[in-house]
Amino acid sequence: MPQHTSQPLTVVLTSEFRPGSTGYVHGGKLLTDSDHTVPICVKLAFSEEDKGRLSKEHSIYRLLTSHGVQGIPYIFGIFREAETAEGAEGPHALVITYAGATLSNSKPLEKRVR
């Protein structure tokens, strides 16, 4: 996974998956210094309620990572636009690696009868 850096990230959004349970989920790619791309997900939150949920989701990912849990997305960070031109707080964005379809989009497992 990418090393921690304080360098600016170059993110290109390529699609909108659909509105999620927390804001809007976009697919995209992170451009690296070595001309590689990393598939990412960008979750955007506009409402105060969604911003709170997004912050909680970020905290949960950090907690899981700190305990060495495998199989979760790599977290690039949560980014907050401090202020828009109108003086209101801007959207928040959670940037993570793309980890596949959400569980809510999965088919239910079939029961096997023995």
N, C-alpha and C positions, 0 to 999 in steps of 0.2 A: 504494500500500500504506500501511498505518497508520504513523504516525510513532512513533519510539522514545519510550517513556514509562516512568516509574517508578510510574505510577498503577496501582491494582489493576485486574485484568481481570475482567469479568463473563462467565462461560462457562456456557452451557446445553447439557448433553448431551441429544441427541435420539434417538440410536440406538446400538446396538452392531453394528458391521459383522460382526466375527467375531474370534476369537483370531488374532493375526498371528504373524509369525515373532519379533516382539519384543513380548510382552505382549498386551494387549487394545486394539483400535482402536475408538474411538467417534466418531460423527459429532456435530456440534453447531453452535452458532453463538456468535459473540463479539458481545456487545452493545456498541455504541459510545456515546459521549456525545451524538451527534447523532441518536439513535434509528434508526440503521442497524444492520444485522446483517452479519457476515462469516461465510460458511460455513467451518467449521474441522474439523480432525481432532485428536483427543486420544488419544495413545498412552499407556496406563498400564502400568507395569512393577512387579511385586510381588516377584519373586524376585531374588536378587543377580545371577544370570546375565543376566536380562532388563534389570536396571538398568544393567549394564555395556554391553550391546548398545545400549540407548537412548542412553546417554551418547556412545557411538561414532557412532551415527546423527546425533545433534545436532552433533557435531564435524564430520562430513562435510558436513552442510548448511551449516554456518558456513564451511567451507573453500571450498565451491562458490560461496557468496554472495560471499566476499571476492575471488574471481577473476572476478566478474561473470557467472557462468553464468546464462543465462536459462532459464525454464521449470521451475524448481524451486519448491516451496512456500515461502511467506514464513514465517519462524520467529519465533514470539512468545516462545519460550524453553522451557527445561527447568526444571521446578519440582520441588523435593524437599521432602517433608514430613519435618521433622527427627525427630519422635518421635511415636509413637502413645500412647494411654492405657496400653498394656501395657509401654511402655518400649522397644519395638523401633522400628527405622527404618521410616517409612511408605513408601507407594508413590512412584514418580517419574512425572511426567507431561510429555510433550513435546507442545506446542501449536503446530500449524502450520495454514496455510490448506489447505482441501480442494482437492486437485489431480486428483480423478477416481479411477477404479478402479485398483487395483494392476496391475502387469504380470502378476502370477501369476494374475489373474482374467481376463486378456485371451485372446481366441482366437488361436491361432497363425496367422501369415500364410500364405496359400496360395502354393505355388510356382507360378510362371507358366512354362509351357513355350512356347518360341518356335518 
